[in-house]
């Protein structure tokens, strides 16, 4: 998803354009949050535990490889 102003050189973006962009961004982030929450539920249902983050996976792999 790309966000952009209809820019005209030397013209400030209007307040309406800024508000519209803000709404698009907040809707985008809300949907990302819902998606992540849904993935976590599915993970829990299938594997009976919390889903690990990439950082946790890396840390565990490093410990196991020592």
Protein Blocks (a to p, Z undefined) as FASTA:
>chain_A
ZZdddddehiacdfklmmmmmmmmmmmmmmmmmmmmmmmmmmmmmnopacddfklmmmmm
mmmmZZ
